[in-house]
Amino acid sequence: MSETFRPDNPDQLRDLLAWAASGGKTLEIVGTGSKRALGRPMAVDHVVELSGMAGISLYEPDELVMTASPATPIAEIEAALRENNQQLEFEPPDYGPLLASVTGGQGGSGARSNAPSGSLGGVISCNLSGPRRVKSGAARDHFLGFHAVSGRGVIFKSGGRVVKNVTGYDLSKLMAGSWGTLAAMTDVTVKVLPVPEKTRTALLVGAGPDKAVPAMVKAMQSPHEVSGAAWLPASLAGNSGVELIAGQKGPVAALRIEGPGPSTEYRCNALREMLAEFGTTEELHSMNSIAFWREVRDVMPFSQPGDDRAVWKLSVPPASASGLVGELTAIEGAEAFLDWSGGLVWLALPAGTDASHEAVRAAVDRTTGHATLFRAPEEIRRNVPVFHPQPGAKTMLAQRVKAAFDPKGILNPGRMYEDV
C-alpha cells in the first residue's frame, strides 16, 4: 500500500532514501505538487513530500544571494524579494492554470487561486525559465549551489554562494533539468538581482510570423538590450487581458525593454523606429507591459476556460519558427505563439489519441530542434514519448549518470524516459 512520507530535516530524508534503496522501493519526490502533471506518469511505491522542510534559510540582499528549501513556494520567495526590490532574473513561470485541465482544476484566470503554486526546487529541477531567458539565461544560469540526498541515501553538496565557487564538478548544471530523477535536494542557493526601474514594450502590429521573426531577430541583435521577444497570432492576441493588445484585431509581436527610466524610454523609441520598416508600431508602458509578459510567461493564451487541447513546447532555431508554425497550424484546431524571438514555439492542438506526436516530431526534427509534450491527459503521456527521443549514445550517457546517483532507480523512475 502506497504511503506518503514527510521528512522534517535532511537527516530524516537521508534515512528514508537509504531505507528505500535497501528495499528497492520507488519514490515520487514532491515539493508543492504543482508539476505532477508534467512528464511521464509514474507508478511508485511511496510519495515523499518535502513541504516539511520549506522556508528561506538565508537571504543577503546586499550580496544578491538567497538560500531556501526546494519546497519553498515561489510566491514566498518573490514576496521576500519584493521587500528589497529584487527578483529572480530567470522569471520563473507559474503553470498551474495551464495544467488545470489535466489536474482537475478549472482553466483560465480563475484557476490561479485554486491551482498549486510552484516551488523553487520545482523550477530549478525542471530548468523552467520565462521570456527573459533570451537576455539573462535559463534557471540553471542563476543556480549557484545546493545540498541534496542521492538515491544511494548519501548527503552531498555542490557549488556555494558565489558564481566562482565551482571547485570540482559543477553538479548544479546537472541537477537543473534532471526532474528529480538524480537526487532529492534539501536546499537551493540562487542568485537574485534588482528589479528594473522601468519596463516598456514596443509592439509590431499586423505582422505574420514571416515578418515578425526577422523583426524580433533584428531587435535581439540591436544594441537596445531587448529582454523579451514574443509573437501572438490574432486569435490569441484578442484574448489578452491587456486592452491595447486585444484591441489590435491582428497578430502582435512584442519586444520588451527594461532598465533606468530615461534609458528605457530612449531605447524603446529607437526600437520602434527600427521596427517601422516591418509595419505599424505601438507601445505598452510599465503596468501593461508587466501584465502582458506575465501572460506570455505562464502560457495564458492556452489556459482559457474549456481549452483541453494538448500543448507542446518546441525548441527550434528562430529562423525555422515561421515555417514550423505554418506547417503545424495547418492541423485542424491548432494554434501557436512564439517566445524567445522564435526559439520557443508553444503549440496547442486537439489531444485526440496521441497529440499528433508523429507529425509534430517529424516537423521539429527537420529543424534540428526538440519537442516536449507539455500538457496532455495521463493516458497519452503514458503511451507517447513526453520528451524528445534521444539518440542511442545520449540514452546510454543518461543511464550511466542515473546509475551513478541512483543505482537502484528509486527516484522519480521513468519521469523523463521509460528506461531512465
N, C-alpha and C positions, 0 to 999 in steps of 0.2 A: 504494500500500500504506500502511495506517494506521501511524503511528509515535507513540510516547509520548515526550514531552519533559519533562525535569525540571530547570527552571532553578534555579540556586543563589542568585540575588540579583535585585533589581528591575531592574537594567540588562539582565541576560540575558532576563528576561521581556519587557522593553520591545522588545528587538531581535527576539525571537521573534514578538511580536504585530505589529510593523511588517512583518516578512517575510511573515506570514500575510495581512495586509491587502493588501500589494502584489501577492500572487499569488492572492488570493481563496480562501485555504484556510480551511476552517471548523475550529473548535476546541471541544473539550469541556474545561471548566475543572473540575478535581477537587482536593479537599483530601484527606480520608481516604477518600472514596468511599462514605460511609455513606448518602447520599441520592440515589444514582444511579437508584434505582427510583421516585423522586418526579418528577412532571411528565411531559410527553410524551416518548416515546423520540426520540432524536436520531440522525441519520445525519451523522457528521462525518468530516473527512479525518484529523484527528490529535487526540490527547489531551494535555493539559497538566496534569501533576501538580505541585502546589505544595508537596509534602511536604519538598522540599529546603530550604525557607525556614521550616520550622516552628520554634517556640520563643517564649518570653516575652522581650521586649527591655526592658521597663520595668515595674516594679511598685512603687508607693509606697503602702503600706498606710495611712499617716497621711493621705495625700491622697485615698484611696479611688479610685485610678485604676490601670489596667493597660493595657499595650500589648503585643500579640503578633501573630505571623504568623497569617493566616486559617487555615492548615493545622494549627495547634496543636490537638491533641486536647482536647476539653472535660475529659477525665479529668485531663490535666496541669494545666489551668487550675484546676480545682477542688482538686487536691492542693496547689497553691501557696497558694490562698486559705485552705484549712483551717488551714495553719500559723499564720495570723493571725486565725483565727475569723471569716473573711469569706466572702462568697458572691456569685454572680451573681444579683441580685434577681429577674430575669425568669424564673428557674427553667428553664433550657434542657432540653428533653426529649431522651431517647435513643430513637429509633425503630428501632434495629437489630433488636430482637426482633419488632416489629410487621411490618417489611418482610421478615423472613427467608423467608416463604413465596413471595415473588416474586424473591428474590435467591439462592435455592439453599441457604439455611441451614435450621436446624431451628427450629421455632416454640417458644414457651413460654419458661420461665425458663432452660432450658438453652441457649438461643440467645444469651444475653447475653455469654457468653465467646467465642463464635465470630463474632458479628456485628461489623462495623467500628464503632468508636466515632466519634461525631460530632465535628466540629471547630468552633472558634469562628467561623470565617468562614461555615461552613455554616448555623449557626443564625441568624447575622446576615443573610446573603444571603436566606434563606427567611423571615426575621422570625418565628421559631418561639418560642413562649412557653408556659410551663406554667400551672398553676392560679392562681399568684399574680398573673397579669395583671389580675384584677379589682381588685386593690388597688394594685399597683406599676407597671402599664403593660406594654407589649409590649417586645420586644427592641429595637426602634428607639428607644424612650424612654431606653435606657441606653447607646446607641451615640453616643459623643462625637466621633469623627473617624476618618479613615483616609487612607492613601496607596494609590494604585491606578494601573493602566495601562489606558487606554481601548482600544477596538477600533481606534483610529487609530494605536496604538503610541506614545501620549503619556503620560508620567507626570504625575499631578495629585494634589491633596490637598484635603481639606475638613475643617473643624472643628479640634479640638485636644484638650487635656487637661482642659478645664473646660467646663461646660454653656454658659456665656455666650459662649464663643469661637465665634461663628457669623457672622463677617463674610462678606459675600457670600451666595450661595445655600447653604442648608443641605442639601448633597447627601447627607449621611448618611441622611436620611429617604427619599431617592430610592433609594439603594443597598440599604437594608433592604427586602427583599421583591422585589428585581429578579431573584433566582435566577441570578445570574451572567451575565445577558444584556447588561449595560451595560459592565462593566469587570472586570478581574481585580485584586482587592485584594492589596496586599503587606504591609500592617499594619493592625491594627484597635485602636482605643482605646475602652475601655468603662469605665463607672462600676461600682464594686463597693461593697457595703455590709456591715455587721456581721451575723453570724448571730444570729437571735433567741435569747434566753436559754432560753425555754421554748416548747413547742408543745403545744396541746391541740386536740381536735376534738370538737365536740358532734354527736351523731348523732340524727337523727329517724328512728325505725324504723316501718316498715309503711305509709308514705305513698306513694301512687302519684304520678305526675308532676303530676296536677291539684292535689294538696295540697302537694307538695314544692316546686314552682316558686314559688308565692306565699310559702311559708315562707322560701325562700332569698332572694327579693327583699326581704322584710321584714327579714331578718337583714343584708343588704347596706346597707339604709337606716338601720340602727340605729347607735348610737354605739360599737359594740363592736369596730370595726375588723377585720372578717372578711377573711381573706386567702386564702380558698379556699371554693368552694361547689359541690358536685357531688352527683349523684344516680345511683344504680345500681339497676336492677330486681333482683328476687330471683334470677333466673337467673345474673346476672353477679356480684352480691354474694356468692353462695355459692361462687364460685371464688377469692375473695380469699385472699391469704396471711396476712391479719390475722384471727386466730381470732374476735375479737368481731364483726367484720363478717360473716364466713362463717357464724357460728352464729346469726344473726338469723332465717334462714329466711324472709326477706321483703325488700322493697325498702328501701334505706337512703339517706337524704340526709345529707351530711356538711358541716360548717361549721368551718373552721379559724380558730383564734385564736393569735396569736404575740406575743411580747414579754417583758418582765420577769416573773419568776415570780409575784409576788403579783397583778400586774395581769392576767396571763393567767388565773390561777385565778378571779379575781373576774369577769372578762368572760365566761368560759366558763360559769360558774354562772348569770350573768344571762341569757346567751343561751339556756341550757336552760330557764329559767323562761319566757322569751318564747315558745319553741317548744312549750311544753306544750299550748297550745291546738290544735296541729296533730296531736298524737299522743305516743307514748312516746318518751322521750329516753334516750340513753346517752352515754358519754364515752370517748374514747381519750386516753391520755397520750403523752408525747413520742415514745418509740421506735415505738410502734404508729402514731402519727399520721404520723411521717416515712415509715414503710413504706407506709402506705395512700396517701399523697399522691404517692409515687413511682409507685405502680401507676396512679393516675389520670393523672399527668404523661406516662408512657410508653405509655399506651393498652394496658396489660397485659391488660385484660379481653378484648381481641381478639387476643392474642398467644399463645393456648393451643396446645398441640401439635395439629396436624392442622387448625387453623382456616385455611382458604384462601379465606374469603369476601372479597368486595370491601369496602373500608372507605371511607366518605365522611366528610368533615369539613364540617359545616354550620354556618354563622354566621347566627344569626337573632335577632330581638328576643326577650328572655326570655319575654315574655308569650305568644309564639307557640309556645314549645317543647313544651308539653304536647300541644296539638292535633297538631303535626307528628309527634311521637313516636307518638301513637295512629294516625295515618294511615299512616306508613311501616312501622311494625312489624306492620301487617296483612299485609304481603307475607310470604309463607311463607319461613321460615328467617331472618327479620330480627330483629335486636336493636339496642337503642340505649341509651346512657347520656349524662348531661349533665355539663358542666363550665361554669365561668364563670356560675354561678347560672342556667343555662338558655340563656345566649347562645351556647354551643358544644354542638352535638349530634354525638356520634360514632355513626355508623350502620354496622352490618355486615349484609350480605345476600348471598345467593348470587351469584357473579360472572356466571354464565350467559354470554351473548354480548355483553352491553352494560352490565352492572352496574345494570340498571333505570334508566338515566340519565334517560330522559324522565319517568318517574314521580317520581323524586327531584327533578329540577329544576323540574317543574311545581308540586310541593308547596312547595318553597322559594321560588319566585317569588311565590307567594301571600302569603308573609310579608315580602316585600321584602328577604330575605336573599340569601346566595350559597352555592354548594355546590362543594367541591373533591373530585375523585376521588383519594383519598389512597393507597389500595393496590388494585392490580388487575394482572392479567397484562399483559405488554407489548402484546399484540395488542389488548386492549380499550383501553388508554391511547393507542394509535395511532389508533383509529377513533372514540373518544368524547372530546369536549372534557374535558380534565382540570380546567381552571379554568373558572369560571362565564363563559359567553359575555357579552361586553361590548356595550353599545350602540355604534352607529357612531361617535359623537363621541369616546368614550373609546378606541376602537380607533385612530382617527386620531391622537389625542394620544400614545398609546403608541408608534405608529410614528414619530412625529416625535422623541420622546425617544430611541428606539433609534437613529435616524439621526444624532442629534447626537453620541452617544457611540461608536457602532459602525456607521458608514455602509455598510460592506461586509457587515455581518451575519455576522461570523466567530465571535462569542462565543455559545456555547450556543444555536445557531439553532433556533427552534421549541420551546424548552424549555417555554415557557408557552403560547404560541399559535402556530398554524401560520404566520401572516404577521407575527410579531413576533420 
